[in-house]
Structure formats: structure tokens, C-alpha cells
Amino acid sequence: MKALLHRHRELCARAVDPLEIAAGLEAHGVTDRTAARFRHRDVFSLAEELYARVPRNAADTPVAGAPTAGAPDPDPAGEGGLPGAMRALFLLPGAVCAVAVAGVGLLEPAGPVSRLGAGLLGAMAVAIALRVCLRRGPLSRRGRTGSGGALWTCWLGGHLLLGEAVLGRLAGGGTSGLWPGTAAAAAALALTFAVLPAAECAHGFGVRARRKLAASRGLADFRAGVRPLLPVTVGLFLGALLALLVLARAVLGAEGPAGGLAPAAALGVLVFVARLTTVHGRPSAGAAGLAAACAVEIAALGSVAAARLPGCAALAAPVEAAVRAYGPGVVTLTGCSLAAAALLVHAAATLTRASAHSGTPTVPR
């Protein structure tokens, strides 16, 4: 016990309650099995003894219910969610994308070269706007190291806009051209405007989890309280994204079956869950989920391209059959859905730990 106390003395000395020590121990890999070696039933019981063993001045002991220095405000934006100025900031990517889509449409008589230039400029502007949004607020990483998530996200977005048309042409899916149509433009518009509901949902998830962390009497109590929050949060975001997809298709007059919404919805959910895990200290897991979806799309494109070689036609048979039956969007839907499901299982295990919410970013006024 003395060795454990010495190893975590700084954590114990600055903790304001045993639950904070328990969260820190959990983050350092201390489990209930480890606590049993110290004759304690669980990590929280062990944290209570460590908290009692460390002497602290009366002046340093916080008054019950009073805010502590450096501790995050449980709900700095109030019950209404994000502040109005930050909501406007998270609308910026959608506004920039709308201007880009309108500009490309206006340049249609000027020829494909002008439209391509306008499209590239619009994509760069959207990327800059997204980077600005992700540097603060509930979607910011706050110093957590990246693991290639931005690169994989760019690939997934590019495949949704251009890759499906290329795949449809190579696999004989009947695609008439390679330029993104109104359906792809509507998907891009909805996904960029979905940054705002993503921020709102991530903020609500973090606020409620921190409240339960403050009110819980143990780690098991906290896990039981926070476990339903993740599926509810993802469900709310999915509902908002589907509404935006339907609205964008109606505004742009995109044709096609309602099933065409599924690939963009799967991509949006995957990126949202990956960002949520990154915000809560699991950037490698989020990047791995995005990379897995990219691997599926790259394998599909590679197989139909390799089928052009002599004697390799069989390589593309599964992809060609799926594309002919369900359209080129089936590859995006399959890759993103499987990756999102796996990432949700991982998030359900990791985001219910107290250590995942002890340092999440807060929203300034």
C-alpha cells in the first residue's frame, strides 16, 4: 500500500474526492483485480483508503457543492446547450459548402475545367472551415495526439463524392459520368451542416457524463448511469443527419431512391463516433475505425482495377455483383457500417470509464 501511495501521491494529494482518485487509478490500468490484492473489493474502495491516507490542509479541502479551482464547469453553456456564437461557428462548414455547390453550379456553362477549379477551391475552403471548428469546443482534442484520422476522413469524403462514380464505371454499374451529381452534392451539404448537431450531441454527452461522475458513489454506479448515454447520443445525431440529408436532397432536387441516404448516413455516424472517442482520450481507436472503412473502399477499387489484367477477372466478381445489385454506394455503406459498429462496441467499453470524462473539453461562454 505504501508503494502504491508513493507512486500515485501527486494524484492523491490534488484530488478533491475519492472518485477522482479512482478515475486516475483506472486510467493507469488499476482494475478491481489489482484492488483485490490490496484487500479491497474494487478500485473505488481502494481510492477511498488512498484519499484518507494523504494528509491535506483544511484550507485545501473544498466545501461540499462548491466549484473547485481548475475543475470543469458541469454545464458552462447552460441547459440550452452550446452558446450562440459557437453555434454560428459550427455552421461555418455548411455555409462554405453551400457557397461552393452554388458556385460550381453557376460555372456549368463555362466548362469542366472551370467547374473542377471551383470544386477544388470549395473543398479546400470546407477543409479549412472544418479545421477551425475542430480546434475548440466539444469536438476539440485539446492536446491529444492525432493518429491519421484527418487523412482517413478526407479519403472517405472524397470516395463518397468521386469514388462511387469511379467504382460504378469500373464495375459496370451504369454510371454515366465521373463528375459528382446532385445526390453527391446533397450528401456533402448535409454532412457539413451536420457539424452543428454533432457538436451539440457531443456537448450533451460530455456534460451529462460529468454530472453523473460528480454524483456517483462508485465506479460501478457511474458505469451504470453513463452506459445508456452513448446509444442515445448516437441515435440523436443519426436522426439529425437523416433530416439534413432529406432536406438537402429536396433543396437540390436530387433524384434516386431513399436508400441512397444510407451510405452518407453511415459515413456521418462513423466520423461522429470516431471523433467522440478521440475527444475522450482514445484517438488511436477512432483513427483505426476510419482506416478500416478506407481499407474496404480501397480493396473494392483495387479489385475492380486489377480485374482488367489478364486472368484476374474473378477478383472483381463479388464487388461487381454487389454494385450491379445495389449500386456503387454499397461499398461505402458496408465499410462504414461495419467500422462504425465495431467502434461503437469499443466506445461502449471505454467511454463508460470515469477516466474518459475527467479531462474532457468544456465550452466557454
C-alpha positions in Angstrom: 0.0 0.0 0.0 2.9 2.4 0.8 4.4 1.7 -2.6 1.1 2.4 -4.4 0.6 5.5 -2.4 4.1 6.8 -3.2 3.5 6.0 -6.9 0.3 8.0 -7.1 1.0 10.5 -4.4 0.6 13.6 -6.6 -2.8 12.3 -7.8 -4.0 11.6 -4.3 -2.7 15.0 -3.0 -4.6 17.1 -5.5 -7.8 15.0 -5.6 -10.9 16.7 -4.3 -12.7 13.4 -3.6 -12.1 9.6 -3.8 -13.9 9.3 -7.1 -11.2 11.5 -8.8 -8.5 9.2 -7.4 -10.5 6.2 -8.7 -10.7 7.7 -12.2 -6.9 8.3 -12.1 -6.2 4.8 -11.0 -8.4 3.4 -13.7 -6.6 5.5 -16.3 -3.3 4.0 -15.1 -4.6 0.4 -15.5 -5.6 -0.4 -12.0 -8.5 -2.8 -12.0 -10.7 -4.4 -9.4 -8.4 -7.5 -9.6 -5.5 -5.2 -8.7 -7.5 -3.7 -5.8 -8.2 -7.2 -4.5 -4.5 -7.7 -4.0 -4.7 -4.8 -1.5 -7.6 -6.4 0.3 -10.2 -4.1 -1.3 -13.4 -5.2 -3.1 -13.0 -2.7 -6.0 -11.0 0.3 -7.3 -13.3 2.8 -5.6 -12.8 1.2 -2.2 -9.0 1.4 -2.7 -9.3 5.0 -3.8 -11.1 5.8 -0.5 -8.3 4.5 1.5 -5.7 6.3 -0.5 -7.7 9.5 -0.1 -7.9 9.0 3.6 -4.2 8.3 4.0 -3.0 11.5 2.2 -2.9 14.5 4.6 -4.4 17.8 3.4 -4.9 21.2 4.9 -8.3 22.3 5.9 -7.9 25.3 3.6 -7.4 23.0 0.6 -10.5 20.9 1.4 -13.3 22.1 -0.9 -16.7 22.9 0.5 -19.3 20.4 -0.5 -21.0 21.5 -3.7 -18.6 24.4 -4.3 -16.7 24.6 -7.5 -13.0 23.7 -7.3 -10.1 25.6 -8.9 -9.3 24.1 -12.3 -12.3 21.8 -12.3 -14.5 22.0 -15.4 -17.9 23.6 -15.1 -20.5 20.8 -15.3 -22.6 22.8 -17.9 -20.9 26.0 -18.8 -23.3 26.6 -21.7 -26.4 26.1 -19.6 -29.3 23.8 -20.2 -29.7 25.2 -23.7 -26.5 23.6 -25.0 -23.9 25.5 -26.9 -23.6 29.3 -26.8 -25.0 31.2 -29.8 -21.6 32.3 -31.0 -20.3 28.8 -31.1 -23.4 27.5 -32.9 -22.6 30.1 -35.6 -19.1 28.8 -35.8 -20.2 25.2 -36.3 -22.5 26.3 -39.1 -19.5 27.7 -41.0 -18.5 24.4 -42.9 -22.1 24.0 -44.1 -22.3 27.6 -45.2 -19.0 27.4 -47.1 -20.1 24.1 -48.7 -23.3 25.7 -49.8 -21.4 28.6 -51.5 -19.1 26.0 -53.2 -22.0 24.0 -54.5 -23.8 27.1 -55.8 -20.5 28.3 -57.4 -19.9 25.0 -59.2 -23.5 25.0 -60.5 -23.2 28.6 -61.8 -20.0 27.7 -63.7 -21.6 24.8 -65.6 -21.7 26.7 -68.9 -18.0 27.6 -68.5 -16.9 24.1 -69.0 -15.4 21.2 -66.9 -12.1 22.9 -66.2 -13.7 25.9 -64.5 -16.0 23.7 -62.5 -13.1 21.5 -61.4 -11.1 24.5 -60.2 -14.1 25.9 -58.4 -14.7 22.4 -56.8 -11.1 22.2 -55.6 -11.2 25.7 -54.1 -14.5 24.9 -52.4 -13.1 21.6 -51.0 -10.1 23.5 -49.6 -12.3 26.1 -48.1 -14.5 23.5 -46.4 -11.5 21.7 -45.0 -10.2 25.0 -43.5 -13.6 25.7 -42.0 -13.7 22.2 -40.5 -10.3 22.7 -39.0 -11.3 25.9 -37.4 -14.4 24.3 -35.9 -12.5 21.3 -34.5 -9.9 23.4 -32.7 -12.3 24.4 -29.9 -15.5 23.4 -28.2 -16.8 19.9 -27.6 -15.2 18.4 -30.7 -11.7 19.6 -29.9 -8.9 17.2 -28.9 -7.2 19.6 -26.5 -3.7 18.4 -26.9 -4.4 14.8 -27.6 -2.2 13.3 -30.3 -3.6 12.5 -33.7 -3.3 9.2 -35.4 -4.1 10.0 -39.1 -7.8 10.5 -38.5 -7.9 13.6 -40.7 -6.3 11.8 -43.7 -8.8 8.8 -43.4 -11.7 11.2 -43.2 -10.6 13.1 -46.3 -10.4 9.8 -48.2 -13.9 8.7 -47.0 -15.3 12.1 -48.1 -13.6 12.0 -51.4 -14.8 8.5 -52.1 -18.4 9.5 -51.3 -18.1 12.4 -53.9 -15.9 10.8 -56.6 -15.0 7.2 -55.7 -18.5 5.8 -56.1 -18.8 7.2 -59.6 -15.4 5.7 -60.5 -16.4 2.4 -58.9 -19.7 2.4 -60.8 -17.9 3.0 -64.1 -15.2 0.3 -63.5 -17.7 -2.3 -62.2 -20.2 -1.7 -65.0 -22.7 -0.2 -62.7 -24.2 2.1 -65.3 -22.7 5.4 -64.0 -23.0 7.9 -66.8 -20.2 10.3 -65.7 -17.5 10.8 -63.2 -18.5 14.3 -62.1 -20.4 14.3 -58.8 -24.1 14.6 -59.3 -26.8 16.3 -57.3 -27.1 13.3 -54.9 -23.4 13.6 -54.0 -23.6 17.4 -53.6 -26.6 16.9 -51.3 -24.7 14.4 -49.2 -21.7 16.8 -48.9 -24.0 19.7 -48.0 -25.8 17.6 -45.3 -22.6 16.2 -43.8 -21.0 19.7 -43.5 -24.2 21.1 -41.9 -24.2 18.1 -39.5 -21.2 19.5 -37.7 -23.5 21.6 -35.6 -25.7 18.7 -34.4 -22.5 16.7 -33.9 -21.2 19.4 -31.6 -24.5 19.6 -29.7 -24.7 15.9 -29.2 -21.0 15.6 -28.1 -21.5 18.5 -25.7 -24.6 17.0 -24.2 -22.9 13.6 -23.8 -19.9 15.2 -22.0 -22.0 17.3 -19.7 -24.3 14.5 -18.6 -21.4 12.1 -18.1 -19.5 14.7 -15.9 -22.7 15.2 -13.9 -23.0 11.5 -13.3 -19.3 11.4 -12.4 -19.8 14.0 -9.8 -23.0 12.4 -8.4 -21.8 8.8 -8.4 -20.7 7.0 -5.3 -18.5 4.5 -7.1 -17.2 3.4 -10.5 -19.9 0.7 -10.9 -22.6 3.3 -10.2 -21.1 5.7 -12.7 -20.9 3.0 -15.4 -24.5 2.0 -14.9 -25.6 5.6 -15.2 -23.5 6.6 -18.2 -23.9 3.4 -20.3 -27.3 4.4 -21.9 -25.9 7.9 -22.9 -23.8 6.6 -25.8 -26.6 5.0 -27.9 -28.9 7.8 -27.2 -26.3 10.4 -28.3 -25.5 8.5 -31.5 -29.2 8.0 -32.2 -29.9 11.7 -31.8 -27.1 12.6 -34.2 -28.3 10.0 -36.7 -31.8 11.4 -36.7 -30.5 14.9 -37.2 -28.2 13.7 -40.1 -31.1 11.9 -41.8 -33.2 15.0 -41.6 -30.4 17.1 -43.1 -29.9 14.6 -45.9 -33.6 14.6 -46.8 -33.7 18.4 -46.7 -30.6 18.8 -48.9 -31.9 16.3 -51.5 -35.1 18.2 -51.6 -33.4 21.6 -52.0 -31.1 20.4 -54.7 -33.7 18.3 -56.5 -31.6 15.1 -56.2 -33.2 12.1 -57.8 -32.9 8.5 -56.8 -34.4 6.1 -54.2 -34.5 7.0 -50.5 -32.0 4.1 -49.9 -29.3 6.5 -51.4 -29.2 8.2 -48.0 -27.7 5.2 -46.3 -24.1 5.5 -47.4 -23.8 9.2 -46.4 -25.6 8.4 -43.1 -23.2 5.5 -42.3 -20.2 7.7 -43.1 -21.5 10.5 -40.8 -22.1 8.2 -37.9 -18.7 6.6 -38.3 -16.9 10.0 -38.3 -19.0 11.2 -35.3 -18.2 8.2 -33.2 -14.6 8.3 -34.2 -14.4 12.0 -33.1 -16.2 11.2 -29.9 -13.7 8.6 -28.9 -10.9 11.0 -29.9 -12.3 13.7 -27.7 -12.5 11.4 -24.8 -8.9 10.2 -25.0 -9.0 7.3 -27.5 -7.6 8.9 -30.7 -6.0 5.6 -31.9 -9.3 3.7 -31.8 -11.1 6.4 -33.7 -8.4 6.5 -36.4 -8.4 2.7 -36.6 -12.2 2.7 -37.3 -11.8 5.3 -40.1 -8.8 3.4 -41.5 -10.8 0.1 -41.6 -13.6 1.7 -43.6 -10.9 3.2 -46.0 -9.4 -0.3 -46.4 -12.7 -1.7 -47.5 -13.1 1.0 -50.1 -9.6 0.7 -51.4 -9.9 -3.0 -51.6 -13.1 -2.7 -53.7 -11.5 -0.2 -56.1 -8.3 -2.2 -56.3 -10.1 -5.4 -57.1 -12.1 -3.9 -60.0 -9.0 -2.2 -61.3 -6.9 -5.5 -61.0 -9.7 -7.3 -62.9 -8.6 -5.5 -66.0 -5.4 -7.6 -66.0 -5.4 -10.8 -68.0 -6.6 -13.8 -65.9 -7.7 -11.7 -63.0 -11.4 -11.1 -63.8 -12.5 -13.3 -60.9 -11.0 -10.8 -58.4 -13.8 -8.3 -59.1 -16.7 -10.7 -59.2 -18.0 -10.1 -55.7 -17.7 -6.3 -56.0 -19.3 -6.2 -59.5 -22.2 -8.4 -58.4 -22.9 -6.1 -55.3 -22.6 -2.9 -57.4 -24.9 -4.2 -60.1 -27.5 -5.3 -57.5 -27.3 -2.4 -55.0 -25.4 0.4 -56.7 -21.8 1.7 -56.1 -22.9 3.1 -52.7 -23.0 -0.4 -51.3 -19.2 -0.3 -50.7 -19.3 2.9 -48.7 -22.4 1.6 -46.8 -20.7 -1.8 -46.0 -17.3 -0.4 -45.0 -18.6 2.5 -42.8 -21.4 0.5 -41.2 -19.0 -2.4 -40.1 -16.4 0.1 -38.9 -19.0 2.2 -37.0 -20.5 -0.9 -35.4 -17.0 -2.1 -34.2 -16.1 1.4 -33.0 -19.4 1.6 -31.1 -18.7 -1.6 -29.3 -15.2 -0.3 -28.3 -16.7 3.1 -27.3 -19.3 1.3 -25.1 -16.5 -0.3 -23.2 -14.1 2.7 -22.9 -16.4 5.7 -22.7 -18.2 4.3 -19.7 -15.0 4.6 -17.7 -14.6 7.5 -15.3 -11.1 8.3 -16.7 -12.6 9.1 -20.1 -14.5 12.1 -18.7 -12.1 13.5 -16.1 -10.5 15.8 -18.7 -13.0 16.4 -21.5 -13.0 19.9 -23.0 -15.5 22.4 -21.7 -17.4 25.1 -23.7 -16.5 28.7 -22.9 -19.1 31.4 -22.7 
